[in-house]
Amino acid sequence: MKKAIVLVILMILNFGYSQKKFSQSEAEKFQKQINSEYADAKTSPLMEEDLKTFKTLDFYPINEKYFVIAKFEKAKNEKVFEMKTTGTRTPKYIKYGTLYFTLNGVATKLNVYRSIDLSKQEQYKDHLFLPFSDLTCGKESYIGGRYIDLKIPKGNTIAVDFNQAYNPYCAYNHKYSCPLVPLENDLNIEVKAGVKTFH
């Protein structure tokens, strides 16, 4: 009994008061923003012929079950490594931590990374990169996996909204070189949230 009470208290301390709530409007804002970036020739990764006919990206329906509060465990003594990409570029990253959460009833984990170059820029100094692949890849979603942008959390939990998962630029245009999803971030579940495959 005591154990159960301690667990509940720990859960409240860990999740309760810092918990960020799911926001339908945040997910809608993400969709609107990415569509306007892709429609604008100055910021679009689309090829010229695709840009001419572009109306909207294809998204999974926004779904609250794909918003999770993950336990965040900061990595220790990690070494900087060169992340493989679809091209010859090898940007430097460091594993920043591991996220533990349950999705579709399955306890799972993903590693988050920090770009060495980006972290030197003021606007990206607390940026974390979450690349992942799942069982929808190559079917409904892009074969190479998807990305989520996060911020370094203040405490030991972090909100992850898979409704804001987006494709690498190389999903739209072969001239881009994009980080490949590390093998340890391949999920054995379907994540039916975020941007679907193009065409």
Wavefront OBJ file of the C-alpha trace (Angstrom):
o trace
v 0.000 0.000 0.000
v 2.788 2.395 0.992
v 4.547 1.627 -2.295
v 1.423 2.579 -4.256
v 1.096 5.911 -2.416
v 4.777 6.689 -3.020
v 4.308 5.892 -6.733
v 1.296 8.197 -7.016
v 3.219 11.006 -5.292
v 6.181 10.435 -7.609
v 3.897 10.502 -10.645
v 2.351 13.787 -9.529
v 5.824 15.244 -8.932
v 7.072 14.004 -12.284
v 4.067 14.660 -14.464
v 1.344 16.526 -12.628
v 2.168 20.170 -12.375
v 4.604 20.593 -15.239
v 2.362 18.647 -17.606
v 1.783 20.373 -20.881
v -1.702 19.621 -22.145
v -2.570 18.400 -25.599
v -3.604 21.316 -27.794
v -5.650 20.789 -30.964
v -4.946 24.392 -31.972
v -1.155 23.915 -31.634
v -1.329 20.923 -33.992
v -3.520 22.917 -36.418
v -1.069 25.833 -36.236
v 1.779 23.443 -37.095
v -0.135 22.207 -40.184
v -0.948 25.737 -41.321
v 2.636 26.910 -40.840
v 4.260 24.000 -42.703
v 1.751 24.368 -45.570
v 2.517 28.085 -45.934
v 6.295 27.423 -45.886
v 5.932 24.775 -48.585
v 3.685 26.987 -50.727
v 6.231 29.836 -50.696
v 8.925 29.506 -53.391
v 11.471 31.214 -51.067
v 11.130 28.626 -48.271
v 9.750 25.544 -50.036
v 11.760 22.313 -50.386
v 9.425 21.242 -53.210
v 10.641 20.765 -56.754
v 9.532 23.440 -59.216
v 6.886 21.294 -60.929
v 5.383 20.214 -57.561
v 5.319 23.777 -56.276
v 3.157 24.857 -59.221
v 0.316 22.517 -58.209
v 0.869 22.452 -54.430
v -2.240 22.980 -52.267
v -1.559 21.152 -49.000
v 0.489 18.338 -47.510
v -1.342 15.159 -46.584
v -1.738 14.776 -42.798
v -3.090 12.068 -40.555
v -6.146 13.314 -38.605
v -5.038 15.155 -35.446
v -5.374 12.683 -32.583
v -4.821 13.321 -28.871
v -3.574 9.766 -28.286
v -0.394 10.676 -30.181
v 0.477 13.348 -27.637
v 2.616 11.888 -24.839
v 4.362 13.113 -21.740
v 7.644 11.214 -21.800
v 10.097 10.624 -18.981
v 13.327 12.358 -19.981
v 16.675 10.893 -18.980
v 19.708 13.018 -19.842
v 22.595 11.118 -21.422
v 25.958 11.023 -19.648
v 29.468 10.922 -21.109
v 28.281 10.758 -24.715
v 30.738 11.441 -27.527
v 30.050 13.652 -30.527
v 29.416 11.524 -33.635
v 28.832 12.077 -37.335
v 25.224 11.316 -38.240
v 24.796 9.508 -41.551
v 22.713 11.336 -44.143
v 21.157 10.602 -47.528
v 24.101 12.435 -49.113
v 27.800 12.883 -48.377
v 27.252 15.447 -45.613
v 28.024 14.147 -42.086
v 26.745 16.718 -39.547
v 27.970 16.386 -35.971
v 25.442 15.424 -33.297
v 25.514 14.248 -29.719
v 22.968 11.970 -28.065
v 21.367 14.297 -25.516
v 18.993 11.912 -23.753
v 16.382 9.167 -23.907
v 12.588 9.524 -23.799
v 10.470 6.777 -22.190
v 6.721 6.674 -22.866
v 3.790 4.425 -23.749
v 2.152 4.679 -27.173
v -0.644 2.437 -28.482
v -0.326 0.499 -25.229
v 3.344 -0.298 -25.898
v 6.123 0.897 -23.562
v 8.757 2.381 -25.828
v 11.767 4.695 -25.927
v 13.446 7.086 -28.357
v 16.772 8.905 -28.233
v 16.956 12.662 -28.785
v 19.967 14.387 -30.287
v 21.522 17.822 -30.317
v 23.151 19.323 -33.398
v 26.611 20.701 -32.554
v 26.406 23.407 -35.250
v 22.836 24.488 -34.489
v 23.450 24.622 -30.728
v 25.958 27.444 -31.336
v 23.184 29.653 -32.734
v 21.166 31.657 -30.220
v 17.721 30.646 -31.572
v 18.638 26.924 -31.566
v 20.661 26.707 -28.362
v 17.973 24.615 -26.637
v 16.818 22.727 -29.764
v 16.583 18.913 -29.701
v 16.213 16.687 -32.743
v 13.952 13.618 -32.578
v 14.177 11.429 -35.698
v 12.083 8.241 -35.735
v 10.710 5.570 -38.031
v 7.734 3.280 -37.419
v 5.588 0.609 -39.061
v 3.795 3.125 -41.326
v 7.083 4.012 -43.090
v 7.104 3.072 -46.748
v 3.318 2.661 -46.700
v 1.356 5.704 -45.524
v 4.342 7.719 -44.309
v 7.748 8.505 -45.811
v 9.989 5.434 -46.105
v 12.952 7.214 -44.487
v 11.130 8.144 -41.277
v 10.128 11.496 -39.836
v 11.377 14.216 -37.491
v 10.032 16.150 -34.493
v 11.564 19.352 -33.098
v 11.758 19.630 -29.310
v 13.238 21.954 -26.715
v 15.541 20.933 -23.869
v 13.172 20.358 -20.929
v 13.570 22.115 -17.563
v 12.743 18.965 -15.582
v 12.622 15.214 -16.119
v 9.570 15.081 -18.408
v 8.991 16.314 -21.934
v 5.840 16.670 -24.054
v 6.055 14.992 -27.467
v 3.298 15.617 -30.007
v 3.566 13.140 -32.876
v 0.856 15.194 -34.628
v 3.746 17.572 -35.389
v 5.974 14.944 -37.028
v 7.230 16.098 -40.418
v 9.160 14.626 -43.350
v 12.825 15.321 -44.114
v 13.299 17.666 -47.076
v 14.688 14.776 -49.139
v 11.165 13.286 -49.136
v 10.304 16.105 -51.576
v 13.521 16.813 -53.431
v 16.608 14.655 -54.072
v 18.960 17.660 -53.949
v 18.712 17.702 -50.126
v 20.909 15.677 -47.807
v 18.966 14.596 -44.698
v 19.971 12.793 -41.483
v 19.047 9.106 -41.527
v 17.006 7.830 -38.579
v 19.383 5.912 -36.244
v 18.424 2.224 -35.912
v 17.685 2.581 -32.188
v 14.874 5.022 -33.087
v 12.947 2.543 -35.221
v 9.613 1.915 -33.460
v 7.827 -1.418 -33.716
v 4.411 0.278 -33.697
v 2.359 2.382 -36.107
v 2.433 6.140 -35.551
v -0.588 7.379 -37.493
v 0.062 11.049 -36.793
v 1.767 13.987 -38.469
v 2.676 14.379 -42.131
v 2.027 11.481 -44.505
v 4.121 10.528 -47.506
v 4.215 12.991 -50.443
v 2.279 11.849 -53.575
l 1 2 3 4 5 6 7 8 9 10 11 12 13 14 15 16 17 18 19 20 21 22 23 24 25 26 27 28 29 30 31 32 33 34 35 36 37 38 39 40 41 42 43 44 45 46 47 48 49 50 51 52 53 54 55 56 57 58 59 60 61 62 63 64 65 66 67 68 69 70 71 72 73 74 75 76 77 78 79 80 81 82 83 84 85 86 87 88 89 90 91 92 93 94 95 96 97 98 99 100 101 102 103 104 105 106 107 108 109 110 111 112 113 114 115 116 117 118 119 120 121 122 123 124 125 126 127 128 129 130 131 132 133 134 135 136 137 138 139 140 141 142 143 144 145 146 147 148 149 150 151 152 153 154 155 156 157 158 159 160 161 162 163 164 165 166 167 168 169 170 171 172 173 174 175 176 177 178 179 180 181 182 183 184 185 186 187 188 189 190 191 192 193 194 195 196 197 198 199
